[in-house]
Amino acid sequence: MTPLQCKAARQRLGWSIEELAHRALRSHTVVGEFERGKKPASAAVLASLRRAFAEAGVNAEAIPADDGNEAEDAACSR
């Protein structure tokens, strides 16, 4: 998952960075730095983010990496 995919998925769900961090059991600093491209996410952080999105019915990695506004049907399973 890229930072843009993460941000696009979060925005589709109407979640703040804090909400995503809470659902992923991570700090909002880690999530924010990943989304802004300041720091790469570890494998454990990425797994937590994927899980949080999956529980909400969104596959963030189905969102095109270069355009978070496309393929909503592909990204959302609900």
C-alpha positions in Angstrom: 0.0 0.0 0.0 1.3 3.4 -0.9 0.8 6.6 1.2 -1.6 7.9 -1.4 -3.7 4.7 -1.3 -3.8 4.9 2.5 -5.0 8.5 2.4 -7.5 7.8 -0.3 -9.0 4.8 1.6 -9.1 6.7 4.8 -10.9 9.7 3.2 -13.4 7.3 1.5 -14.3 6.1 4.9 -14.5 9.6 6.3 -11.9 8.9 8.9 -9.4 11.3 10.3 -5.8 10.2 10.7 -6.6 9.8 14.4 -9.5 7.5 13.7 -7.4 5.3 11.4 -4.6 5.2 13.9 -7.1 4.1 16.6 -8.6 1.4 14.5 -5.2 0.2 13.4 -3.9 0.3 17.0 -1.0 2.6 15.9 -0.1 6.2 16.8 -1.5 9.0 14.7 2.1 10.3 14.3 3.1 7.0 12.6 0.0 7.1 10.3 0.4 10.7 9.5 4.1 10.4 8.7 3.4 7.5 6.4 0.6 9.3 4.5 2.8 12.3 4.0 5.7 10.2 2.8 7.9 11.3 5.7 8.7 7.8 6.9 8.1 4.4 5.4 5.8 2.1 7.3 7.1 -1.1 8.7 5.5 -4.4 7.7 3.7 -4.5 11.0 2.2 -1.1 10.5 1.1 -1.9 7.0 -0.5 -5.1 8.2 -2.4 -3.1 10.9 -3.6 -0.5 8.3 -4.7 -3.2 5.9 -6.6 -5.0 8.7 -8.4 -1.7 9.8 -9.4 -1.0 6.2 -10.5 -4.6 5.5 -12.7 -4.6 8.7 -14.4 -1.5 7.2 -14.8 -3.2 3.8 -12.1 -1.3 1.9 -9.2 -2.7 0.0 -6.8 0.2 -0.1 -4.5 -1.6 -2.4 -7.2 -1.7 -5.1 -7.1 2.1 -5.3 -4.8 3.1 -8.2 -1.5 4.3 -6.6 -1.4 7.4 -8.8 -4.9 8.5 -8.3 -6.8 7.9 -5.1 -10.1 9.1 -6.7 -10.5 6.2 -9.2 -11.7 2.7 -8.8 -14.0 3.1 -5.9 -16.1 0.1 -6.8 -12.9 -2.0 -6.9 -11.8 -0.8 -3.5 -15.0 -1.1 -1.6 -16.6 -4.4 -1.0 -19.7 -3.1 0.7 
